[in-house]
Amino acid sequence: MADVLFILNEAPYGSERTYNALRLAVTLSAQPEHRVRLFLMGDAVLSAKAGQEVPSGY
């Protein structure tokens, strides 16, 4: 089993880095040979907030 840790600290909007990291984490977690962990800090914490709406301009 492979352990994968993602450390995200960028805001969910403004670039695609956080979004792409979350997409990769979800894809890896669907495979039984991977155990995925996410560590969100700073502005990335807002990525886990439920019910978000995309701000205008993004």
C-alpha positions in Angstrom: 0.0 0.0 0.0 1.3 3.4 -0.9 0.7 6.4 1.4 0.2 9.7 -0.3 0.0 13.0 1.5 -1.2 16.2 -0.2 -0.4 19.5 1.6 -2.4 22.3 0.2 -2.1 25.9 1.2 -3.4 27.9 -1.8 -6.9 29.4 -2.1 -9.5 27.3 -3.9 -10.1 30.1 -6.4 -7.6 32.1 -8.4 -5.6 29.2 -9.9 -6.3 25.5 -10.6 -3.6 24.1 -8.3 -5.9 23.3 -5.4 -8.6 21.9 -7.7 -6.2 19.7 -9.6 -4.7 18.4 -6.4 -8.1 17.5 -5.0 -9.0 15.8 -8.3 -5.8 13.7 -8.1 -6.5 12.8 -4.5 -10.0 11.6 -5.3 -8.7 9.5 -8.2 -5.9 7.9 -6.1 -8.2 7.3 -3.1 -10.5 5.2 -5.4 -7.6 2.7 -5.9 -7.3 0.2 -3.1 -3.5 0.2 -3.2 -3.3 3.9 -2.2 -4.1 5.6 1.1 -4.6 9.3 0.7 -4.4 12.0 3.3 -5.0 15.7 2.8 -3.6 18.5 5.0 -5.2 21.8 4.3 -3.7 24.9 5.7 -4.1 28.7 5.2 -6.5 29.6 2.4 -6.8 25.9 1.3 -9.0 25.3 4.3 -11.9 26.9 2.4 -11.7 24.1 -0.1 -13.4 21.8 2.4 -16.3 24.1 3.1 -19.6 22.7 2.0 -22.0 24.7 -0.1 -19.5 27.1 -1.7 -20.5 29.2 -4.7 -17.9 30.3 -7.2 -17.2 34.0 -6.8 -18.0 36.2 -9.7 -15.0 36.5 -12.0 -13.8 33.0 -11.6 
